[in-house]
Amino acid sequence: MADDLEELKKKKMEQMQGEKGSSKAQEENYRKQLKQIASQILTKEARSRLGNIRAAKPDLASSIEMQLVQLHKAGQIRDKITDEQLKDLLKKLQEGKKDIDIKY
């Protein structure tokens, strides 16, 4: 009886670990697709800027990539996005945020 219980626990643990691995693989695959589409719709300079942003603020870079992909899928992006256009997009995103002054 104890052996059966241990065997069931072991199988459940293996199943749970397998589910974690598959969801992690799906997430990684999704990120690769985002980066691939983003690289298709951005010029070399814009990709470089996005890479710099990713180094400093990974969440912001992911957000920008997702927005660009959504625009691309909606057919709103016809040509490649230049560095200047990406700068404009970044400015618009920053305008929505409040500036916080911290004084010492």
N, C-alpha and C positions, 0 to 999 in steps of 0.2 A: 504494500500500500504506500509506504513512504517512498519507494523507488518510483512508483507511478506519479506521485505528486512532484518529485524532483524532476522527472522527465517532462511533465507538463509545464513546469516553471521554465525549464531550459528551452522548450519549444516556443513558449510565449516570449521569452527574452529575445530569441533569434528572430522571431516575427517582428517584434518591435524595432529591432536594430535594422532589419531589412526595409521597413517602412521609412525609417529616418533616412537611410541611404538613398532610397528612390526619390523622396521628396527633395533631398539635397541635390541630387542629380538633375531633377526637373528644374529646380531654381537656377542651377548653374547653366543649364541649357537655355533657359529663358534669358538670362543675362547675356549670354553669347549672341543670341538672336538680336537683342536690343543693340548691342555694340556693332553688330554687322550692319544692321539697317542704318544706324547713326553714321557709320563710316561711309555708307553709300550716299547719304544726303548732305554730308558736310565736306567742304573743301579741306585741303591739307592744313591750312592755317587754322581753320575753325576746329578741326580735330585736335590740333596741337593745343589750342586754348582749352578745349574741353578736358584734355589730358591733364593740363596744369590745374584746372579746377578740381578734377578727380583726386589729385594728390593732396590738395588742401582741404576740400570739402566733398568727400565721396557721396554723401546723401544728396547734395545739391546737383552733382553731376548726374546721378541716377535719375533724379527728378527731371532734369533737362532732357536727358535721353528719352525718357518715357513720353514727355510732351512732344518731342520731335517725331517720334515714331507714330504717335497718335495723329499728328498733323499729316504725316506722310500717308498713313493708311486712309485718312479721310480725303486724300487727294488735294490737300491745300498747299502742298509743297511741289512745285513744278521743276524748279532748278535746284542746284546745290546751294546750300546756305553758306554764305561767305562769313569771314571773320567779323566784318562790320555788322552783318545781320545778327550774328550770335551775340555780339556786344549789346546791340539794341534789345534783344530778348532778355539778356541778363539785367540790363537797366530796368526794364519793365518789371521783372521779378523782384528786384530790390526795392522798387518804389512801393510795392505792396507791404513791405515790412517796415515796422516802426524802428526808428533809431533810438537807441538807449544810451543816454549819457551817464557815465559813471564818474563821479567826482570823488577825489580822495581828500 
